Amino acid sequence: MSHTPHDLPEEFPEFVEKMSALKVSDMHFAKLSQEYEELNQKVHLAETNIKPREELSEVDLRKRRSALKDEIYAYLKAN
């Protein structure tokens, strides 16, 4: 399996243990992290031309991933 850039542990190494615990104990966080992983995979597939997309679609995916990453970071800081 190839490495997909921008995985959550790579983005937030200081929260790796906390993220693991929250994925099990907090359904809201588990949903956020699953959604992020799915978006990140779509961006990666588009960027590597495995599943190319129109430029605007790819930009939209990146914006959604960034907004979700900001939401996850805020959630990690608050909990």
Phi, psi and omega in degrees: 000134181278159179280128176261117179299156175073022172298152183303316178298329177287322181286323184231067184298334180287348182245016185303310181295318180297318179297318179300315180294317181293326179300330181271323189259346187230106184297326179295314179294320179301319179293316178300315183291323177296316179298318178298314181300319179294315178297316181299320178296318178298318178297314181300314180296324178290316182294328181268004180062023173286318174228078183300150177229164172296151185305315181295325178294318179294319178297318178299317178300317180297319179296317179295319178297317180296316179296320179292322177297319177298318179296317179296317179299315179299320179295317179296319180292326184278335185252000000 
